[in-house]
Amino acid sequence: MFIDESKIHVYGGNGGAGSSSFRREKHVPKGGPDGGDGGRGGSVILEADQAVSTLIDFHYKRHFKAERGTHGMGSGRDGAVGPDIVLKVPIGTIARVDETGEFIADLSRHGQRVVVARGGRGGLGNTHFVTPTRRAPSFAQLGEPAEDRWITLELKLLADAALVGLPSVGKSSLIARMSAARPKIADYPFTTLVPNLGVVKAGDYSFVVADIPGLIEGASEGAGLGHAFLRHIERTALILHVVDLSGGYEDRDPIVDLGVIDRELAAHAEELVSRPQIVIGNKCDIEGAAEKSVRLSEWCEDAGRAYYEVSAVTGEGIESMIRAVGEIVRELRSAEIPETESFEATFIYEPPKERVIEVERVGGNEYVVRGGFIERMVIMTDMANEEAVAYLQRRLLRAGVERVLIESGAVDGDTVTIGPVSFEFEGQASPVQAEGDSELDVEDGLETEALEDGDE
């Protein structure tokens, strides 16, 4: 089954919790903190693989979750990192965020990778919270929640030339004659339901040709079957426009048919209008085709398009057409900017980060605070540990949360919700202290050394 579009849910592994531990050794009555850090959770990675040709694997399974990192332990032992999940996709796959349509990556080369859901960082052990005034911190961080999102995968075939045209003009017969591809062929519309690829030998040069299912008028707006496959034409260097010189059962005019498909290509993507195009008049062996072929040849000459008269059944004109197409494809591909050997094999999708604290008043005395790095601070805090909660309060103060709440009208006794936690607001910073707060002291929910200065 050929599947060229799918929607999947990817979930990284959560980070492991840091350890709150102290040295317990003989003759060491006051051993210091020795809690290890939690391990990072595994990530979900997409990898382009030339051995994969369809997205069918994601048609039956749509949820993919990596393993979490393990917790830190005493004696400075860090938790193990969770293993990544690598999902193999065909070369030419485009990944987007399903909710917004935001572009993530175009995996166009074998071996390219993109991290689509990062695992959460492991929480810091209590050794990281030692200060001159806090010699024995009895708290550690919890693991960071992993990223999760729905993404859409869209496959665009990587072919050098694409056969396009109305249904039943003989595209499948042509690709069968030109290559070793053996598509289903029958004399009725929409016989071809999926794109077919074939490798064509043109002298010392080979190129890949794609047979795109028949388009009809309105295909770019969703009419017929071909609208689902218009995307496969976008990557081709050359468009082979096939028309039926016999006119078919309706005795159609090939010049009119050319106009129909040209309009649909332009409606789908404007750049396809300027894409190099060859017109192929098929079924020249049928009685009455000669007259239409002459008119079509004259029209193509006036329009500046190369024209070839062929018969997929008898093979007439096929060899000369293949040689011409091969030469044009070679020239077009060599004219493109050459790809360097070195390329970024693995890159990480990072959604836009805004270090903004948003406060929404949801009731007479209830406020909800939003902000990615602020919410991570709360989630990574052990709310059952009073020392950890006190440390969180200082971090929120320095990040400017209290200032924003006061500016939004919050007073003592109001309910404030940050992530999964609700608490009673107690303002304590003076206006002078608030002005000196800096959101940049906090980096992605993990403190810097500078943040500890003056904590107590």
N, C-alpha and C positions, 0 to 999 in steps of 0.2 A: 504494500500500500504506500502510495506517495503522499507524504504529509509535508507541507511547506509552511505551516503556521501553527503555533501552539502557545498556550499560556501556562506557566508553571509558577509554583510558590517555592521560594528558596529561603532557607532559614539557617543561619550560621549557628555554631555551638556557643553556648554561654561560657563566660570565663569562670574559672574556679575561684573559690574564696581564698583570701590570704589567711595565714595562721597567726593566732595570738598565742605565743609560746615563750617560755623562759628556760634558760639553761638550768638543768638539774644535774649537777655533778658533785661528786664527793670532794670535800674540802673547798668548795666554791659556794659559800653561803648566800651570796647575792649575785647569782648569775644574771646577766643581762638578757634582753629580749632576743629570741632567735627564730621567730616565726618566718617561714618561707612564703614566697608569693604564689598565688594561684596560677595555674596554667592557662594560656590563651585557648579559646575555643576554636574548633576547626572552621574553615571558610568553605563556601560553595563556589566552585570555579567552573567556568565554561572553557572548553578547549576545542579549537578547530582541528578536525581529523579528516584527512583525505579518504580514509576507509569508510566514512559514514556518508550516506547520500540522501538521507531523509530525516525528518524530525519525528518519525513514528514512535521512537522510544518514549517521547513525552506525550504521546496521545493516550497511553494507558496508565502512566504514572505521572502525577502532576506535583507531588509534594516531595521535597528533598531537604533533609535536615542533617547538618553535620553534628558530630559528637562534641560534647562540652569538654572543657579542660578540667583536670582534677584539682582538688584543693591542695593548698600548701600545707606543709607539716613542720614540726619542730626541728631543731638542729639545722635550721637554714635550708631545709629541703624544699625546693620549688615543686609545684604540681606539674604533671605532664601536659604537654600541648595536645589538644584534640586533633585527630587526623582530619585532613580536608576531604571534601567530596569533589571529584572531578567529573563533570558531565561532558561527554563527547558530542559535538555538534558538527554538521557538515560545513565545509569551507563555503563562505558566502553567507553565513548566518548573521543577522543583525539582531541585537538585543535592545529592548526598550523597557522603560518603567511602564507597567501596564496602566497605572492610575493616571499618570500625567502625559504619557507618550514621550517622555524625555529620553534622548538617545544615550545608550550606555556604551556600545562598542559595535564595530563591524569586523568580524573575524574572517578576514579574507586570505590568510596565509596559514599553511599547515603548521601546527604547533603553537599558534597564537593563543593566549589565555587572557581571561578577564575575571577578576574576583567580583562576583555580583552580590554576595552577602558575606561580609566579614564577620569572623568570630569575635566574641567579646574578649576584652583584655582581662587577664587575671587580676584579682584584687591584691593590693600590697599587704605584705605581712607587717606585724607590729614593729619590726626593726626600722621601718621607714618613718616612723612617727616619733622617734627619739629626738628630744631637744634638750638644751641645757637645763630647762626647767621641768621637763617631763622625761625623767630617766627611765621609767618603766611603764610605757603605754600598754594598757590591757585591752586594746582593740585593734582590729585589722579591717581591711576593706572586703566587702563582698565582691563577687565577680561581676563584670559588666555584662548586661544583656547583649545578645548578638543582634545583628541587623537581620531583618526579614522583609521581604517584599514580593509582590507578584510582578513577574516580568513576561513580556511577550517575545517570542522567538519567531523571526521571519526569515525564510530562506530565499535568497535570490541566486539563481543558477549562474555559475561562472562559465559562460559559453562565449566563443569568439564571434559566432554568427547565429542569428535567430530567424527561423522560418515563420513568417506571419501571414495572415490572410483570412478570408472568410471560410466558413465550414465547407468541407468537401471540395477544396480546390486541389487537393493532392499533396499536401505537405508531408503526411506520413509516408506516402509512397515515395516521395523524393528523398527523405532521410533514409529510407530503407535501401534505395538505389545508390545513394552517396556513401553510405557507411555500413557497418555491420549491425546497426540497430534494427530490431525487428518489432516495430510497434503494431498494435492491432489496426488492421485496415479493412474498411467496409465502405460501401457506397451509400452512406446515409450521414446526415449532419451529426456532429458531436460524437463521432466514433472515438476520437482521441479525448480522453478525460484528464490526462496528466501530461506534463511536459516530458519529452523524450530527448535523451542526449545521444549523440553519435560522434565518433572520431573519424574524420575524413582525411584520407591521404591525398595530398596534392604535390606530386613529384617528391622532392626531398623534404617537403614541409607538411606538417599535420595540423589540423585545427579542429575545434569542437563546435558542432552545430546543434542547436536546440530546436525541436519541433514544438511550437507553442500551440495549445488547443485553439480551435477556431474562434475568431472574434466576430462580433456582429455589431450593428449600429447600436450605440448606447452602452457598449461594454464598459467604458470608463465610468459609467454611472451605476453599474451593477447588473446590466442586462446580460442574459445568456450565461454561458459558463466561462468564457474567456476572461472576464473581469478579475477573477481570482489569480490569473497568471500573468497579468500585464507587468507586474514587478520584475519578472524574469527577463524582460527585454532590456531593462535599465543598464545592465552591466555589459551587454554585448557591444562589440566594436562595430559590427556591420549588421544591418537589417536586410534580410532577403524576403522581399515582398512577392508572394506567390499569387498569381491570378489564374483563373480558369479560362483558357482560350475557347473552350467549347460552349461557354455560357451556361452550362448545366441545364437542369430541367426548366428553369425560368428564363433561359436565354438572356442572361445578364450581360451587361456591357462591362468589360474588364476595366475600362477607364473610370467608370462610375464606382466600381468596387475599390479601385485604388484610392479614390477620394474618401470613401467611407472609412477605410482603415487608417488613412493619414489623419483624419479628424480625431479618431479615437486615440491614436498614439499621442497626438498633441494635447488632447484633453487630459490624458493621464500624466504626462510629464513634458513640459515645453521643450526640454533639451533634446527630446527624441526627434523633433522636427528637423534639427540640423545634423542628426546622426547620418553617416554615409549609408546609402541605400541602393540596392540592386533590385530591379524588377525582373521576375522570372515568369514567363508565360508558359504554363504547363498544359499538357494534353494537346500538343501541336499535331499529333497524329490523327486526331478526330476530324471528320469531314466538316468543313465550314470554319475551321480554326484559322486558316491562312489569312482570310480577309481581316479578321479581328486582330491578328498578330501584326499585320502591316500598319493598321491604325494605331495600335498600341506602341509600336516601334517609333512611329513618327511623333507620337505624344511624348514619349520618353526622351527622344532627341531634343525636342523643344524645351523640356523640363530639366535637361542636363542630367538625366539618370541613365545609367548603363542598363541595357536590356538584353536578355538571353531567352531564346525560344527552345524549350526542351519537351521531352516526353518521358515521364517516369516509368511508363510501361515498356516502351521500346528502347529506351536509353539514348535516344537521339538528342544531341546537344549537351548531354550531361558532362562529358569529359572536359569540354572547353569551358563550361560554366564553372566546374570545380577548380580548374587551373586559375581562372580569373578571380574567383572568390579567395582562393588560397593566397594569391599574390597581394590582393587588397588587404586581407587580414594581416599578413606579415608586415606590410608597410604601416598599417594603422597601429599595430602593437609595438613596432620598433620606434614609432614616433612618440609613444607615450613616455613619460618620465620614468626612467629605469628605477626599479626598486633596489635599494642597497641591501647588501647581505645582512648587515646588522639591523635589527629592529627590536622593539620592545616586546619581548616574548610574553611577559606577564605584566598586566597593569591592573590597577584597582579602581573600580568605579566608586567615586565619592560624591554623594549628593551635595549640592551647594550648602555651605554652613553659614548660618547667620548667628553671630554671637549677640542675639537680641533677647531680652527678657520681656515677655508679654504677660500682662495681668488682665484677667477678665473678671468682672463682677457678676456673679451668677445669682445673687440673692441680696437681701438687705444687708447681711453681714458675712457673706461668703465670697471668697476670692479664689480663682484658679491661676496658678503661675505656670507658664509654659516657657520652654527653652531647652534645647537638647542637652547642653552641658550642665544646666541646673538640674534637670530631671535625672541625669546620670549620677550626680552627686548624691541625691537622695536614695536612689535605687541601690547604690553601692555602699550604703551605710547600714550597719546593724542597729536597727531602731530599739532593740532590747538592751543595748549596752549604753549606759548613761554617758560614759566618757566619749564614745563614738558620736552620740547625739550632740554633746557639747562641742565637739570638734566640727561637726557639720554646721552648727549654728554660726560658728566663727567664719567658716568658709562662705556661707550664704551672705553674711554681713559684708564680707570683703568683696564678694561678687556683685554687690549692689542690689540684692533682692529686697532688702528692707526699705531702701530708699525708694524703689519703684512702687512698693506696696503703699508707702506713706503718700507718695504723689498721687496714687490712685484712690486715696481716701480711706485706707485701712486704718483702724484704731485698735487699741488694746482690747482683746476679747473676741475679735473677729476670727472666723474660721478660714484658714488658708490651706489649700490643697496643692501639693506638688507631686506629680506622678501618682503613685499609689498611696501616698501618706497625707493625712490631714492633721493639722495641729492648730493650737490657739496662738494667735499673734500677740507678741509682746514687744513693742518697739523699744529699742534701747540705744540706738545710735544718735548722736547729736548731729545737727546740720553740718557742722564742720567735718565730722568724721565721714559723713555720707559723701561729701564732695570729694574726699580723698580716695574713695573706693575705686578700685580698678577691676573691670571685668576681665582684663587680660592677665590678671594674676592666676587665673584658673585656666588650665589647658585641657580641654576635653574631659573634664571630670577628674583628672589626676593632678595633684598639687605639685608646684615647683618648690625648690628649696626656699625661694624668696617668700613664699606664702607663709612659711613657718615663723619668719622673723616677727617678733612682737606678738605672737599668738597669746602669750600669757604674761 
